[in-house]
Amino acid sequence: MITCFIRYEIDPFKKEEFAAYCRTWGEVIPRCGADLIGYFGPHEGSATTAYGVYNIESLAAYEAYRTRLLADPLGRENYAFARKERFILNENRIFLKNVSSPTGRD
């Protein structure tokens, strides 16, 4: 299992548009095959940094997932919404592997 962390730089005056974009992914991403942990928007501190996080089986599974995501009508609509509204200024993704487990849990 790998986890995709997407770091966004967003327009601080378009946080509501970004939130709407995230809510749509909350429906589309699981339907297309990834385990969405969530999207996290600015609350305190930076007004421009946000994250999206989801788990996926492997990089090969990620490639198949991306194909499904791009073919999904609501996914295509969401990408078009982001392009039109221009609330995402920068987007970076990294894939990490969990190398620890919580300790001290009974």
C-alpha positions as CSV (number, residue, x, y, z in Angstrom):
1,M,0.0,0.0,0.0
2,I,1.2,3.5,-0.8
3,T,-0.2,6.9,0.2
4,C,-0.5,9.8,-2.2
5,F,-0.1,13.2,-0.6
6,I,-1.1,16.1,-2.8
7,R,0.0,19.5,-1.6
8,Y,-1.9,22.4,-3.1
9,E,-1.2,26.1,-3.1
10,I,-4.6,27.7,-3.5
11,D,-5.9,31.2,-4.0
12,P,-6.8,32.4,-0.4
13,F,-9.8,34.3,-1.8
14,K,-11.2,31.1,-3.4
15,K,-11.2,28.7,-0.5
16,E,-14.9,27.9,-0.9
17,E,-14.4,27.0,-4.5
18,F,-11.6,24.7,-3.5
19,A,-13.8,23.1,-0.8
20,A,-16.5,22.4,-3.4
21,Y,-13.8,20.8,-5.6
22,C,-12.7,18.6,-2.7
23,R,-16.3,17.5,-1.8
24,T,-16.7,16.3,-5.4
25,W,-13.5,14.3,-5.2
26,G,-15.0,12.7,-2.0
27,E,-17.5,11.0,-4.3
28,V,-15.4,10.4,-7.4
29,I,-12.1,9.1,-5.9
30,P,-13.5,6.1,-4.0
31,R,-15.7,5.2,-7.0
32,C,-12.6,5.1,-9.2
33,G,-10.6,2.8,-6.8
34,A,-8.6,4.8,-4.3
35,D,-9.1,4.8,-0.5
36,L,-9.6,8.5,0.2
37,I,-8.4,9.6,3.6
38,G,-9.5,13.2,3.0
39,Y,-8.9,16.7,1.8
40,F,-7.7,19.3,4.2
41,G,-8.1,23.0,3.7
42,P,-6.7,26.1,5.4
43,H,-8.0,26.7,8.9
44,E,-5.3,28.4,11.0
45,G,-1.9,29.6,9.9
46,S,-1.3,29.5,6.1
47,A,-4.3,30.6,4.1
48,T,-2.9,29.1,0.9
49,T,-1.8,25.5,1.8
50,A,-4.1,22.5,1.5
51,Y,-3.7,18.7,1.1
52,G,-5.4,15.7,-0.4
53,V,-4.5,12.3,0.9
54,Y,-5.5,8.8,-0.3
55,N,-4.2,5.2,-0.2
56,I,-3.7,3.0,-3.3
57,E,-2.3,-0.5,-3.7
58,S,0.6,0.3,-6.0
59,L,1.9,2.7,-8.7
60,A,0.5,0.3,-11.3
61,A,-2.9,0.5,-9.5
62,Y,-2.5,4.3,-9.5
63,E,-2.1,4.4,-13.2
64,A,-5.3,2.4,-13.7
65,Y,-7.1,4.6,-11.2
66,R,-6.0,7.8,-13.0
67,T,-7.4,6.4,-16.3
68,R,-10.7,5.7,-14.5
69,L,-10.7,9.2,-12.9
70,L,-10.1,10.9,-16.3
71,A,-13.0,8.9,-17.8
72,D,-15.4,9.6,-15.0
73,P,-18.0,12.2,-16.1
74,L,-18.0,13.9,-12.7
75,G,-14.2,13.7,-12.5
76,R,-13.9,15.5,-15.9
77,E,-16.4,18.1,-14.8
78,N,-14.4,18.7,-11.6
79,Y,-11.2,19.2,-13.5
80,A,-13.0,21.6,-15.8
81,F,-14.3,23.5,-12.8
82,A,-10.8,23.9,-11.4
83,R,-9.4,25.1,-14.7
84,K,-12.3,27.6,-15.1
85,E,-12.1,29.0,-11.5
86,R,-8.3,28.9,-11.2
87,F,-8.3,28.4,-7.5
88,I,-5.3,26.0,-7.6
89,L,-2.1,27.9,-8.1
90,N,0.3,25.0,-7.7
91,E,-0.1,21.2,-7.1
92,N,2.5,18.7,-6.1
93,R,2.1,15.0,-5.4
94,I,4.3,12.5,-3.6
95,F,3.9,8.8,-2.9
96,L,5.0,7.6,0.5
97,K,5.0,4.2,2.1
98,N,4.0,3.7,5.8
99,V,7.1,2.5,7.6
100,S,5.7,2.4,11.1
101,S,2.6,1.3,13.0
102,P,1.0,2.9,16.0
103,T,2.4,1.6,19.2
104,G,0.9,1.5,22.7
105,R,-2.6,0.6,21.5
106,D,-4.5,-2.1,23.3
